Amino acid sequence: MIAGRNQNSQDGRSCRVRSQPAALTALGPSADAAAHSVVFVCTANSARSQVAEALWSRSSDVPAVSAGTHPVLGVAVGAMQVAARHGVVLAGRPKLYADVVEAGGYVITV
């Protein structure tokens, strides 16, 4: 499990989602991976796919980019702040997936 949920003890309705850092150590391409590139795709390319690209790039030599089906103008400030607290830099600019997908690459939706 990459993320876990904890219910708020105050009201019992809201919950907090936290990453499980140990789960990320196993992420990365397998030895027989044939892809020469990876594209992480989400809707706005403002948070999820940006984080996925950054984490992948830390653990793999296979190049990765992130993109969106409807990209916004910039990376979400909250996503950059949370990533920075965990030592992850989100330096990408949102891109349209059709502009970055290459033949022979893997496309991963998040």
LINCORBEL-V215695 format. One record per run of one state. SS is the DSSP state (h for helix, s for strand, l for the rest). FROM is the first residue (numbers start at 1). LEN is the number of residues. If there is no record, write none. Layout:
SS;FROM;LEN, SS;FROM;LEN
This chain:
l;1;2, s;3;5, l;8;7, s;15;5, l;20;1, h;21;4, l;25;12, s;37;6, l;43;5, h;48;12, l;60;3, s;63;6, l;69;8, h;77;9, l;86;10, s;96;1, h;97;4, l;101;5, s;106;4, l;110;1
